[in-house]
Amino acid sequence: MLPVRSCVRSPSIYMHLTEGAGKKSNEYCSRRNYSSCNVRLQEISFSIWVATMPIETEVKIRLFELTEVRSRLLLLSPVLISERHFEDNFVLDDADGSLRLRRCLLRVRKTKGKESVTFKGPPLPSTQFKRREELEAEVKNADILLRIFEQIGLRTWFRYQKYREEYQLAVSGTLHVALDATPIGDYMELEGSEEGIRTVAAALGFSESGFLRDSYYSLFARFCEETGRVPGHMIFATGDESGNAPR
């Protein structure tokens, strides 16, 4: 059997060439040098299936009373995933902005005790939810990774910081809740199934009209436009990890 794979992003299609009937295909499959074989196409059967790639479904909600929302959330008995911690995020692209033109994102995230790299594909069609392919892996040294990316022409074009605490609920599968304190205000991210997001948002007192599909860069750009500021990086004034951001 000779497997031949061709991958297309979200969903991925894998094409496997399997041995067909006939002497020629038996002879073909027994050879080591597959590229030199001359087998008619009709003698090869194709099996095709769709493999679902990791898809992130989430929304953001603007919070004006983070402490009150946290209190409501705790009444739902969530599992604490991570206590409040500082995050430093670096979004990269080449000089031509190729990833932005494709509406994709490449991000390196630094937190105490955990560093990661994430790729997000272009948003998929959706009305109230943000759905996109997401691939993520932990890394041992984010600073070295950033230097490697720089050497191949990928540089940080947007940096943003936040203080985040994370919870998990068993609602229509697994629902991830993140409470973020950022330089432009507080937000909550809900990630999971659409039904789970609706259920938890309603339990916390939010309607679907408050769902935001924006990235933090889009929210920051809008904030700068409304306040007359020049867009730059979305970082705290001190830029440190002191934990002194508003709670």
C-alpha positions, 0 to 999 in steps of 0.5 A, spaced: 500 500 500 502 506 498 499 512 502 499 519 499 497 525 503 494 532 500 492 536 506 487 542 505 486 547 512 480 546 515 477 541 514 483 537 512 482 532 506 487 526 506 487 522 499 490 515 500 492 511 494 490 504 495 492 498 491 487 497 485 485 490 482 490 487 476 497 485 476 500 491 474 497 494 481 500 488 484 507 489 481 506 497 482 505 496 490 511 491 490 516 495 488 520 500 492 521 505 487 514 508 487 516 514 483 518 510 477 512 505 476 507 506 470 500 505 473 494 507 469 490 511 474 483 507 473 487 501 477 488 505 483 482 506 488 481 513 492 479 513 499 477 520 501 475 523 508 474 529 512 478 530 518 476 536 523 481 541 525 481 544 531 476 550 531 475 555 536 468 558 538 468 564 542 466 571 544 468 577 548 463 581 552 465 588 555 465 588 563 464 594 567 463 590 574 469 585 573 468 583 581 460 582 580 461 578 574 466 574 578 461 573 584 456 571 579 461 566 576 463 563 582 455 561 584 456 556 578 461 552 581 466 553 576 473 549 576 479 554 577 484 553 571 489 559 573 489 564 578 490 571 576 496 572 572 500 577 567 500 575 560 504 578 555 502 577 547 506 578 541 503 578 534 507 577 528 507 578 521 512 579 515 514 586 512 508 585 507 503 584 512 501 577 509 498 574 515 493 580 516 491 580 509 489 573 510 486 575 516 490 570 520 494 571 526 501 568 529 502 569 536 507 568 542 504 568 549 509 569 555 506 568 562 509 566 568 511 558 568 507 557 561 509 560 554 506 558 547 505 559 540 499 560 537 496 560 529 489 562 528 486 561 521 481 566 518 474 567 521 469 562 519 462 564 517 458 566 523 453 571 525 454 572 533 460 567 534 467 568 532 470 561 529 476 560 526 482 554 526 486 554 532 493 551 533 497 552 539 503 549 542 507 550 549 514 552 548 520 552 553 523 559 551 519 564 548 524 569 547 528 565 543 522 563 539 521 571 537 528 571 535 528 565 531 521 568 527 525 575 527 531 571 523 526 569 518 522 575 517 517 575 522 517 581 527 512 583 532 507 588 529 502 588 535 504 587 543 498 587 548 498 585 555 492 583 560 491 580 567 487 574 566 484 569 570 481 562 567 475 558 569 472 551 566 465 549 566 461 543 564 456 546 560 454 543 553 461 540 553 467 544 556 466 551 556 472 556 558 471 562 561 477 568 562 476 574 565 481 579 563 483 586 565 486 590 560 489 597 559 483 599 555 478 596 560 475 589 562 473 583 558 470 576 559 472 571 553 467 565 553 470 559 549 466 552 547 460 550 544 455 555 541 450 552 546 454 553 552 456 560 550 449 562 550 447 558 557 453 561 561 452 568 558 445 568 560 446 565 567 451 571 568 446 576 566 448 577 558 444 577 552 447 575 545 447 583 543 453 584 548 457 578 544 463 581 541 467 578 535 473 583 535 480 581 536 484 585 542 487 589 536 480 591 533 478 593 540 484 597 541 484 600 534 477 603 536 479 605 543 484 609 540 480 612 535 474 614 540 480 617 545 484 621 539 490 616 541 495 614 536 495 606 535 501 603 538 502 597 543 496 595 548 500 595 554 500 597 561 503 604 563 509 600 567 509 594 562 511 590 568 508 584 572 507 587 578 500 585 578 497 592 580 492 593 574 485 594 576 481 589 579 
